[in-house]
Amino acid sequence: NGREILDSLRVQSVITHRVTIRYIAGITPKMRLAYAGRNFNIRAVVNEDEKGESLKLYCEEGVGT
């Protein structure tokens, strides 16, 4: 789990899951992930080692869904 807090802007985001998937072009933090009846808001997308082989999606479960 990760936690990011920006007190000066009063923005708070809690990362509840890190999901690794094979690389798919076009995945953005504006998208959501659905798995086994659960919904996850994607907060960040990381292209592992910039190789285009896999992506790590840092997600927050169930918020705004």
C-alpha positions as a printed Julia matrix, in Angstrom:
65×3 Matrix{Float64}:
   0.0     0.0     0.0
   1.14    3.53   -0.67
  -0.13    6.85    0.5
   0.33   10.27   -1.06
  -0.75   13.39    0.79
  -0.31   16.96   -0.4
  -1.29   19.08    2.58
  -0.76   22.4     0.84
  -3.43   21.59   -1.75
  -5.53   19.38    0.51
  -5.36   16.59   -2.06
  -5.27   13.08   -0.73
  -4.91    9.86   -2.7
  -4.6     6.42   -1.17
  -3.2     3.63   -3.31
  -4.81    0.36   -2.24
  -3.55   -1.99   -4.96
  -0.67   -2.4    -7.39
  -1.66   -4.44  -10.45
   0.84   -5.73  -13.01
  -0.42   -6.38  -16.54
   1.21   -6.99  -19.88
   1.87   -3.82  -21.83
  -1.15   -2.3   -23.56
  -0.7     1.07  -25.25
  -3.12    3.81  -24.25
  -3.83    2.87  -20.61
  -4.25    6.13  -18.62
  -5.19    7.23  -15.09
  -8.56    8.37  -16.49
  -9.54    4.7   -16.87
 -10.88    2.14  -14.44
 -10.11   -1.53  -13.94
 -12.79   -4.1   -13.18
 -11.89   -7.49  -11.71
 -14.06  -10.15  -10.07
 -16.93   -7.73   -9.5
 -14.64   -5.11   -7.94
 -13.84   -1.69   -9.44
 -10.53    0.15   -9.23
  -9.7     3.72  -10.25
  -6.28    3.85  -11.89
  -4.21    6.58  -10.22
  -0.85    6.01  -11.97
   0.52    3.93  -14.83
   4.2     2.9   -14.89
   5.89    1.31  -17.9
   8.35   -1.04  -16.19
  11.91   -0.17  -17.24
  10.46    1.61  -20.32
  10.64   -1.74  -22.17
   6.99   -1.9   -23.23
   6.63   -5.39  -21.74
   4.51   -4.74  -18.66
   2.64   -1.98  -16.85
   2.17   -1.42  -13.15
  -1.18    0.16  -12.37
  -1.43    1.89   -9.01
  -5.13    1.81   -8.11
  -7.62    2.9    -5.51
 -10.5     0.51   -4.92
 -14.12    1.53   -5.07
 -13.77    5.31   -4.84
 -16.1     7.17   -7.18
 -17.44    3.99   -8.75
